Amino acid sequence: MTPTQAVPDAVAPILAAVMQQHPAASPETLARLAVAELRALGWHITPGPTRRPCPGAAPTLETP
């Protein structure tokens, strides 16, 4: 598994759980809730690049 696959694979179940727990939430609220959950789990979220990253670039979500 490459780093670019690892991040989506790790985040997908968290996003699914947040969406299931808050089915009527707006996309903006879901985004905030997902970020809060990721932070609670120890993730450090940093701003990503404004353009598509180069192949092999580090993911913008990092785990401890």
C-alpha positions in Angstrom: 0.0 0.0 0.0 1.4 3.4 -0.9 1.1 6.5 1.4 -1.5 8.0 -1.0 -3.7 4.8 -0.5 -3.1 4.6 3.2 -4.7 7.9 4.1 -8.0 7.4 2.3 -8.2 3.8 3.6 -7.6 5.0 7.1 -10.0 7.9 6.9 -12.9 6.2 5.1 -14.3 4.3 8.2 -14.1 7.4 10.3 -16.0 9.4 7.7 -18.6 6.7 7.4 -19.1 6.6 11.1 -19.6 10.3 11.3 -22.0 10.3 8.5 -24.0 7.4 10.0 -24.1 9.2 13.4 -25.3 12.5 11.9 -27.4 11.6 8.8 -29.2 15.0 8.6 -26.0 17.1 9.0 -25.0 19.5 6.3 -21.7 18.8 4.4 -20.0 21.6 6.3 -21.1 20.2 9.6 -20.0 16.7 8.6 -16.6 18.1 7.6 -16.2 19.7 11.0 -17.4 16.6 12.9 -15.0 14.4 10.9 -12.0 16.7 11.6 -13.0 16.8 15.3 -13.1 12.9 15.3 -9.8 12.6 13.5 -8.2 15.0 16.0 -9.6 13.1 18.9 -8.0 10.0 17.5 -4.6 11.7 17.4 -4.5 12.8 13.8 -2.7 16.1 12.9 -4.4 17.9 10.1 -2.4 20.4 8.2 -3.4 22.5 5.2 -2.8 20.7 1.9 -1.3 22.0 -1.3 -3.5 24.2 -3.4 -2.6 22.1 -6.5 -2.4 18.4 -7.1 0.7 17.1 -5.3 3.6 15.6 -7.1 3.8 11.8 -7.1 5.4 10.6 -3.9 4.5 13.7 -2.0 3.7 13.2 1.7 0.0 13.0 2.5 -1.6 16.0 4.2 -3.1 14.0 7.1 -0.6 12.4 9.4 -1.0 10.0 12.2 1.1 10.1 15.4 
